[in-house]
Structures are given as C-alpha cells and as structure tokens.
Amino acid sequence: MCHRIRFGALALLGALTACGDRDVPTAPVAGSTPVVVTPPSAGERASRERLARSLALALSDPGFRASVKSQLDHSPLREHKVHFQRFLKRGGLPLHEVARISREAESAIEVDAGRSMGLEMYIPVPEHRDRWKGGADVLVATAREDGEPPVAFDVRGRRQLLSATRPPATPVLAVVPIETDFDSPAAAPLICCAGGPAPSAPPGLYLTSSHFVRDFEGWLKGSPEYEIHILGQSGQTDSLTSYQCAGEHATGYYAFNQNNLDWNGSVLLFSQKQLDSYKSQHPNQNFRILALEDDDGACAIRLDNNRFKNFITVLQSQYPNLTGGKDTVSSGIGKIVKRANALQRILRAAYSFITTQDDLIGNAVEDVVAGEFHSGANWVVKGESNATNGWLKLQMR
C-alpha cells in the first residue's frame, strides 16, 4: 500500500502515478542546457528594495495586513509561499492598495515589479509564522544573494540592515527571488511510500539516510532545498549533465524533503532502467553523485563552470579517478554501488547572473576512498577544498 505524506496543504498530483510503476527518464533532465543571458541592470536591486518598502508602508493599514495574512495562511505551498508579482496583479486590488497606502504611483510599482526577477513572498522563520497574528509588528526584508545582510523596512518605511546569520525578534516577511516552481504540481510534492519503497518500487540506486554539516541556506531563504543529482556524460562530449534529480520538487519515488541536517527514509536516485540505458549509450562511462542546496529553480543546476571545474580538479588530485560510481555485483551480497573512474570535469549547467548560484555541497566519494567512516553511512560528501560536508547511505535494491 502506498502511503503519502503531506507537507502543509498540498495540491494533488493527479492520478496515482507518483506511487505506481511507470516509465522513468533515461535522458538528461531539463535544466541542464546552458542559458546565455546578460547581467541584470544596475537598477534591479534598487527596484526590489523599493517594492519591499512600498509593501512595508502598505502593511501599516490593518485591512491590507489582514489581506496579506490571509493570502499567506491559505497558500497551499510549503512555507505558505505566495508569488509576489501575481499577488500584486490579482484582480488589480493589491496593486491599487499598495500604491494608495504607500503614496506611490501604480505605474511606478508596476515598473519596479517588471524590472525585478520573479519574487516570492513568505515568512521564512517558523517561529515568526507562529507568532505573527497580522499586527503592525512586522518587517519586510529582501536580499538577492543567499547569505548577504537583508535590507528591511518597517511599516513606517524606515530602512535597516539585518544580520545575515540571525533573524531579528520582530517577524519578517521576505520578498526574495523565487525558489518555488509556482506552475508545477511538483511545487508541493507528495512523498510516495515514505516508510520504504512499495513492492512495486523500481529497482535501482536508493538513498536511505543523509547528514549534512550545515544547512547551506540563509535564514531569509527559509528551509533548505537539498537535491541529489546523478551526473553523467553529455552526449559524446567531455562534459557532464544531470540525468536525474532527487529532491523536494522532484516527483514520484525521486521526491524527498530534508529540512534538517539529518534525514532517514527511502528515495530513488537512479533506477536500474536508467542505469542500464546510460551504460548502453555511454559504454565505460560512470556517473557522479552531486549534492546541492538549491537557491534558484528546482532541479536545475546553476553553478559557475570554472568553479565546478576547479572543484573537481582538486577532488581528483586527492582521490585519483575514484570520485564517481557504478553499480556492480559483489560476490555473495548482490548489486552494490562502488567507486569508479569519472572522466568528465566540465559541467553543462544552466547558470546566469540573473539567478543566484546554487550552493555546491559536494561530490559523493565512497568512504574507503575518502578514508573517512561515519556510522550508518558508506559515502562521504566532499566539497570545495576537500572539506567534508556530509555523508550518505547508498544502496542498490
């Protein structure tokens, strides 16, 4: 029997395909194609700050505060997120009210909203969500890069810089670049069969526990969005691309939600069907297991290629030709995933200066290669400068 876990009030995925036996992708996942864009205009940050200030001023009005709180409370998404630009345009009333109360022109607010990247609005600190009852004791804060000091405004429009590492005592409403896919049913996924794969679960490579040494997420960005990517050869090139993503916004057996440093369960990383297809198309090529904390666009890798290449080069110098993996048969215990040579070091990634970079947690290395052993784990996540950023339990089933 397939059991489902809800995170908040979630939208249904339609049919029971998330828990049934179905075809799985055998080609690189979307989001692994390069995107060439121009850097944002110098006014993007100023536009976002003006939007945050206008919203804060509008929150001085009790009626508008009640409307905003209702929108947040009724959001079905994780952490009760709301698409900010769509909120402004909903029926025209929110935009009109923000302009009226903040004494700004509607056209000016529209220009700033259009100039800014996609924004989401929510209260990222759980304690703040529980404590804020819709009163004037609220700040509106924004930041573009994860970990930078947020710029905040109170309901009188006064600007202040907040700590990048600790939230203030006053509840904070964040207006920050979008991490959620508001158009996808996977924006609030159902986790299938959390007690372990159902009998019909496909065979393949599974993650059963993980630990990370920190959350790699600033407090203004809310809970971390950990992802595990299976990277393999892109076509017949010397580049890597993502063949499968497992994470909060994945679907079916690939979906899992880790909001703390430790997680236990069962999530499929790469099915046997995908493994067989990959080996058929790429003989003698192995795969890498990459852990990320997603900052912009679910299951789409956004990393600077030079940074990634340098990271892999250092890793290869520490563990020559043993930073990849492959499924293999070990006498007496069936299939296991073992260390293997992974040749490619260049990432065919989607990254632009308009989006924030994902946090690179690291490349999984088998514990016997790393010379490092952790209870309940068999692979170690090695980050930049060969730092240990976590450990995983991987199993072939």
C-alpha positions in Angstrom: 0.0 0.0 0.0 1.3 3.4 -0.9 1.4 5.9 2.0 1.6 9.7 1.3 3.0 12.4 3.5 1.7 16.0 3.1 3.8 19.0 3.7 1.2 21.7 4.5 -1.9 21.8 2.4 -0.6 20.2 -0.8 -2.1 20.1 -4.3 -2.7 16.6 -5.5 -0.5 15.3 -8.3 -3.4 13.8 -10.2 -3.8 10.1 -10.7 -1.6 7.8 -8.6 1.3 7.8 -11.0 3.6 9.1 -8.2 3.2 5.7 -6.5 2.7 3.4 -9.4 5.1 1.6 -11.7 5.8 3.9 -14.6 8.4 4.8 -17.1 11.3 6.9 -15.8 13.5 9.4 -17.7 16.6 7.9 -19.3 17.9 11.2 -20.8 19.3 14.2 -19.2 16.7 16.1 -17.1 15.5 19.6 -18.1 17.6 22.4 -16.8 21.0 21.0 -17.8 21.2 23.1 -21.0 23.3 26.2 -21.0 21.5 29.5 -20.9 23.2 32.7 -22.2 21.9 35.9 -20.7 23.0 39.4 -19.9 23.7 40.6 -16.3 20.9 42.3 -14.5 20.5 46.1 -14.8 22.1 48.2 -12.1 18.6 49.2 -11.0 17.3 45.6 -10.2 18.4 45.7 -6.6 17.0 49.3 -6.2 13.7 48.2 -7.7 13.4 45.3 -5.4 14.1 47.5 -2.3 11.5 50.0 -3.5 9.0 47.2 -3.8 9.8 46.0 -0.3 9.5 49.5 1.1 6.2 50.1 -0.6 4.8 46.8 0.7 6.0 47.6 4.2 4.3 51.0 4.1 1.1 49.3 2.9 1.2 47.0 5.9 0.6 50.0 8.1 -3.0 49.6 7.1 -4.9 47.0 9.2 -7.1 46.0 6.4 -4.3 45.4 4.0 -2.3 43.5 6.6 -5.3 41.2 7.1 -5.5 40.6 3.4 -1.8 39.7 3.2 -2.0 37.4 6.2 -5.0 35.6 4.6 -3.1 35.1 1.3 -0.2 33.6 3.2 -2.3 31.5 5.5 -4.2 30.0 2.6 -1.2 29.3 0.4 -1.0 25.5 -0.3 2.7 25.6 -0.9 5.5 24.8 1.5 6.2 27.6 4.0 3.0 29.2 2.7 4.7 31.0 -0.2 3.0 33.4 -2.5 4.2 34.6 -5.9 4.7 38.3 -5.3 4.1 39.7 -8.8 1.0 37.7 -9.3 -0.2 38.8 -5.9 0.1 42.4 -6.9 -1.9 41.9 -10.1 -4.6 39.6 -8.6 -7.8 41.5 -9.6 -5.9 44.8 -9.5 -6.8 45.4 -5.9 -3.5 44.6 -4.1 -1.5 46.8 -6.5 -4.1 49.6 -6.1 -3.9 49.3 -2.3 -0.1 49.2 -2.1 0.1 52.3 -4.3 -2.7 54.1 -2.4 -1.3 53.5 1.1 2.4 54.0 0.2 1.5 57.0 -1.8 3.3 55.7 -4.9 2.1 55.7 -8.5 0.7 52.3 -9.6 2.7 52.7 -12.8 6.0 53.1 -10.8 5.3 50.0 -8.7 4.5 48.0 -11.9 7.8 49.2 -13.5 9.7 48.0 -10.4 7.8 44.7 -10.4 8.6 44.1 -14.0 12.3 45.1 -13.6 12.8 42.7 -10.7 13.4 39.0 -11.2 10.5 36.7 -10.2 9.9 37.2 -6.4 8.1 35.1 -3.8 6.6 36.5 -0.5 6.5 34.5 2.7 7.6 34.4 6.4 10.7 32.2 6.3 11.2 31.7 10.1 8.8 29.2 11.6 8.7 31.0 15.0 7.8 34.2 13.2 5.0 32.4 11.3 3.6 31.1 14.5 3.8 34.4 16.3 2.7 37.0 13.7 -1.1 37.5 14.1 -1.4 40.2 11.5 -0.3 43.2 13.6 2.0 46.1 12.8 4.9 44.2 14.4 6.4 43.1 11.1 9.4 43.9 8.8 9.6 43.5 5.1 13.0 42.3 4.1 14.8 41.4 0.8 18.2 40.1 -0.3 19.4 38.9 -3.7 22.2 36.6 -2.8 21.9 33.9 -0.2 23.8 34.9 3.0 24.0 38.7 2.3 22.6 41.0 5.0 18.9 41.5 4.3 17.6 45.1 3.7 14.4 45.6 5.8 11.7 48.2 6.2 9.2 48.7 9.0 5.6 49.8 8.4 6.8 53.5 8.6 9.2 52.8 5.7 12.4 53.1 7.8 15.3 51.2 6.3 17.7 48.9 8.3 20.2 46.2 7.6 19.6 42.9 9.4 22.1 40.2 10.4 22.9 37.7 7.6 23.2 34.9 10.2 20.5 35.6 12.8 16.8 36.7 12.3 15.6 39.6 14.4 13.0 39.2 17.2 10.4 41.1 15.0 8.6 38.8 12.5 10.0 39.2 9.0 8.1 39.0 5.7 10.6 38.1 3.0 10.3 39.3 -0.6 13.1 37.3 -2.3 14.0 35.6 -5.6 11.8 32.7 -6.4 12.9 29.2 -5.4 9.5 27.6 -6.0 8.0 26.5 -9.3 4.6 28.0 -8.9 3.3 26.5 -12.2 4.2 22.9 -11.4 2.2 20.4 -9.3 5.6 19.3 -8.1 5.9 22.6 -6.3 4.4 20.9 -3.3 5.1 17.2 -3.9 3.7 14.1 -2.3 6.3 11.8 -1.0 5.5 8.3 -2.0 5.9 5.4 0.3 7.9 7.2 3.0 8.2 4.0 5.1 10.2 2.5 2.3 9.5 1.6 -1.3 6.3 -0.2 -2.0 6.7 -3.7 -3.5 6.3 -2.2 -7.0 9.0 0.3 -6.5 11.6 0.1 -9.3 15.0 -1.4 -8.6 17.9 1.0 -8.6 20.1 3.2 -6.5 18.5 4.5 -3.4 19.4 7.0 -0.7 18.3 5.8 2.8 19.9 8.4 5.0 21.9 11.6 4.8 23.6 14.1 7.0 25.0 17.5 6.1 27.2 19.5 8.4 25.2 22.7 7.9 22.1 23.8 6.0 23.8 26.0 3.4 20.8 28.3 3.5 20.5 31.8 4.9 17.6 32.4 7.3 15.8 34.7 4.9 15.5 31.9 2.4 13.7 29.6 4.8 14.2 25.9 4.9 17.0 24.3 2.8 16.2 22.7 -0.5 18.6 19.8 -0.7 19.0 18.0 -4.1 21.0 15.0 -5.2 21.9 14.9 -8.9 23.2 12.0 -10.9 25.7 13.5 -13.4 26.8 11.6 -16.5 28.5 12.2 -19.8 26.7 14.7 -22.0 26.4 13.0 -25.4 29.9 12.1 -26.5 31.5 15.3 -25.2 33.8 15.8 -22.3 31.0 17.5 -20.3 28.7 16.3 -17.5 25.0 16.8 -17.4 22.2 15.9 -14.9 20.4 12.7 -15.7 18.2 12.6 -12.7 17.4 14.9 -9.8 16.1 13.8 -6.4 14.7 16.4 -4.1 11.8 18.3 -2.7 10.4 19.3 -6.1 11.0 16.0 -7.8 8.1 13.6 -8.3 7.3 10.0 -7.5 10.0 7.9 -6.0 12.5 10.7 -6.6 10.9 13.1 -4.1 12.2 13.7 -0.6 12.1 16.7 1.7 15.1 17.2 4.1 14.6 20.2 6.2 17.1 19.3 8.9 20.7 18.2 8.9 19.7 14.6 9.2 17.3 12.6 7.1 16.2 8.9 7.1 13.8 7.3 4.6 14.0 5.9 1.1 14.3 7.9 -2.1 15.2 6.7 -5.5 18.2 8.4 -7.1 18.6 6.5 -10.3 16.6 3.5 -11.4 18.1 0.3 -12.8 16.4 1.1 -16.1 18.1 4.4 -16.2 21.5 2.8 -15.2 21.2 0.2 -18.0 20.2 2.9 -20.5 23.1 5.1 -19.5 25.6 2.3 -19.8 24.2 1.3 -23.2 24.6 4.8 -24.5 27.9 5.6 -22.7 30.0 2.4 -22.5 32.8 2.6 -20.0 31.5 5.9 -18.6 30.5 6.2 -15.0 28.4 8.7 -13.1 28.9 11.3 -10.3 26.6 11.9 -7.4 26.4 15.6 -6.6 24.7 17.2 -3.6 23.4 20.8 -3.9 21.3 23.2 -1.9 19.1 24.8 -4.5 18.8 28.6 -4.5 17.0 29.3 -7.7 15.0 26.9 -9.9 14.2 23.5 -8.6 16.2 20.5 -10.1 18.1 22.8 -12.4 21.8 23.1 -11.7 23.2 26.6 -11.6 26.9 26.7 -10.9 29.8 28.7 -12.4 31.6 26.3 -14.7 35.1 27.5 -13.7 34.2 27.0 -10.1 33.0 23.5 -10.7 36.0 22.5 -12.8 38.4 23.7 -10.1 36.4 21.8 -7.5 36.6 18.6 -9.5 40.3 19.1 -10.3 41.1 19.4 -6.6 39.0 16.4 -5.8 40.7 14.3 -8.5 44.1 15.2 -7.1 43.1 13.9 -3.7 41.3 10.7 -5.0 42.6 10.0 -8.5 40.0 8.5 -10.7 37.8 7.3 -7.8 35.2 10.1 -7.4 32.5 8.5 -9.5 30.3 5.5 -9.0 28.9 2.4 -10.8 26.6 -0.4 -10.0 28.4 -3.7 -9.8 27.9 -7.3 -8.5 29.8 -8.2 -5.3 30.1 -11.8 -4.5 27.5 -13.0 -2.0 25.7 -9.7 -1.5 24.2 -8.9 -4.9 24.4 -5.5 -6.5 26.1 -2.6 -4.8 27.3 0.9 -5.9 31.1 1.2 -5.8 33.8 3.8 -6.5 34.6 4.2 -10.2 36.5 6.5 -12.6 34.5 9.5 -13.7 36.4 11.3 -16.5 34.3 14.5 -17.1 35.1 17.6 -15.2 33.1 20.3 -17.1 29.5 20.9 -16.1 27.0 21.6 -18.8 25.0 23.8 -16.4 22.2 26.4 -16.6 23.6 29.5 -14.8 23.3 33.2 -15.3 24.0 36.4 -13.4 20.2 37.0 -13.3 19.8 34.0 -11.0 21.6 33.2 -7.8 24.1 30.3 -7.7 23.2 27.0 -6.1 25.2 26.1 -3.0 27.7 23.4 -4.0 27.7 20.9 -1.1 29.9 18.3 -2.8 30.6 15.2 -4.8 30.0 11.8 -3.1 33.1 9.7 -2.6 33.0 6.1 -1.3 34.1 6.0 2.3 37.0 3.6 1.7 38.4 6.1 -0.9 38.0 9.1 1.3 39.5 7.2 4.3 36.7 8.5 6.4 33.9 6.5 8.0 30.7 7.6 9.6 28.1 5.4 11.4 25.2 4.4 9.2 26.9 5.8 6.0 29.0 4.4 3.2 29.7 7.5 1.0 31.2 10.9 2.1 30.2 14.2 0.5 33.4 16.1 -0.3 33.1 19.8 -1.0 35.4 22.6 -2.2 38.9 22.5 -0.7 38.2 18.8 0.0 36.0 19.7 3.0 33.7 17.1 4.4 30.2 18.5 4.1 28.2 15.4 4.8 27.7 11.6 4.4 25.2 9.4 2.7 23.9 5.8 2.9 23.5 4.5 -0.7 22.0 1.1 -1.5 21.3 -0.8 -4.7 17.9 -2.5 -4.5 
